Amino acid sequence: MKTVTPCRDCRRPILWTITEAGKRLAVDPDPNDEGNTAVWRDGTGAVRSRRPSDELPLCGWERLHVPHVATCTARVQQLDLPAALPAGVTSLDAHRRKRRR
């Protein structure tokens, strides 16, 4: 049984998974053929995720899901930048987002 929790930003349900690197990743709870994250439940009951590749394609027990950051409506609104920055001003938002990961 999946344990879903609401997203803090958009309040839509999300499923928390553990990646191969041991990090937590939120995915949309319903499988989606358009997704890029393979999700399965391991022998201990933990929900795991990974990126399928040519070397290790999707297995029969895995289902494709979409990472929630790609569909979170609140996050998309937060990332909107102003139409144009003043001359001589550089936006550091992209750099800051990369560093947090």
C-alpha positions as CSV (number, residue, x, y, z in Angstrom):
1,M,0.0,0.0,0.0
2,K,1.3,3.4,-1.0
3,T,1.7,6.0,1.7
4,V,0.9,9.4,0.1
5,T,1.3,12.8,1.8
6,P,0.2,16.2,0.6
7,C,2.8,18.5,-1.0
8,R,3.6,21.5,1.3
9,D,3.5,23.9,-1.6
10,C,0.5,22.8,-3.8
11,R,-1.3,20.4,-1.4
12,R,-1.5,17.7,-4.1
13,P,-0.7,14.1,-3.0
14,I,3.0,12.9,-3.4
15,L,4.8,9.7,-2.8
16,W,8.2,9.9,-1.2
17,T,10.8,7.5,-2.6
18,I,14.5,6.7,-1.8
19,T,16.9,7.0,-4.7
20,E,19.9,4.7,-5.4
21,A,22.0,7.5,-3.8
22,G,20.0,7.4,-0.6
23,K,18.3,10.7,-1.2
24,R,14.5,11.3,-0.9
25,L,12.6,12.1,-4.1
26,A,8.9,13.1,-4.3
27,V,7.0,11.6,-7.2
28,D,3.4,11.8,-8.3
29,P,1.6,8.7,-6.8
30,D,0.0,7.5,-10.0
31,P,2.1,5.7,-12.6
32,N,2.5,7.6,-15.9
33,D,4.1,6.3,-19.1
34,E,5.5,9.8,-19.7
35,G,7.5,9.6,-16.5
36,N,11.3,9.2,-16.2
37,T,11.6,7.6,-12.8
38,A,11.2,3.9,-12.1
39,V,9.5,3.2,-8.8
40,W,9.2,-0.1,-6.8
41,R,8.8,-1.4,-3.3
42,D,11.8,-3.4,-2.0
43,G,11.8,-6.4,0.3
44,T,11.8,-4.2,3.4
45,G,8.7,-2.3,2.3
46,A,10.6,0.9,1.4
47,V,9.5,2.7,-1.8
48,R,12.6,3.0,-4.0
49,S,13.3,4.9,-7.3
50,R,15.9,5.1,-10.0
51,R,16.4,6.4,-13.5
52,P,16.1,3.7,-16.1
53,S,18.9,3.6,-18.7
54,D,19.9,1.7,-21.8
55,E,22.1,-0.5,-19.6
56,L,19.4,-1.2,-17.1
57,P,15.9,-0.7,-18.6
58,L,12.6,-0.7,-16.8
59,C,12.0,-4.1,-15.0
60,G,8.7,-5.9,-14.8
61,W,8.2,-4.9,-11.1
62,E,8.9,-1.2,-11.7
63,R,6.4,1.4,-12.8
64,L,7.2,4.8,-14.4
65,H,6.3,7.9,-12.3
66,V,6.8,11.6,-12.9
67,P,8.9,13.5,-10.3
68,H,6.7,15.9,-8.5
69,V,8.9,18.9,-9.0
70,A,8.0,18.7,-12.7
71,T,4.2,19.0,-12.0
72,C,4.1,21.1,-8.8
73,T,2.0,24.1,-9.7
74,A,3.3,26.2,-6.8
75,R,7.0,25.6,-7.7
76,V,6.4,26.5,-11.3
77,Q,4.9,29.9,-10.1
78,Q,7.9,30.4,-7.7
79,L,10.4,30.0,-10.6
80,D,8.9,32.7,-12.8
81,L,11.6,35.4,-13.4
82,P,10.9,39.0,-14.2
83,A,10.5,39.7,-17.9
84,A,13.8,41.5,-18.1
85,L,16.5,42.3,-15.6
86,P,18.0,45.8,-15.5
87,A,21.3,46.3,-17.4
88,G,24.3,44.9,-15.6
89,V,22.3,42.7,-13.3
90,T,22.8,38.9,-13.4
91,S,20.2,36.4,-11.9
92,L,21.8,33.9,-9.5
93,D,18.6,31.8,-9.1
94,A,19.7,29.0,-11.4
95,H,23.0,28.7,-9.6
96,R,21.3,28.7,-6.2
97,R,18.9,26.0,-7.1
98,K,21.8,23.8,-8.4
99,R,23.7,24.2,-5.2
100,R,20.9,23.1,-2.9
101,R,20.7,19.7,-4.6
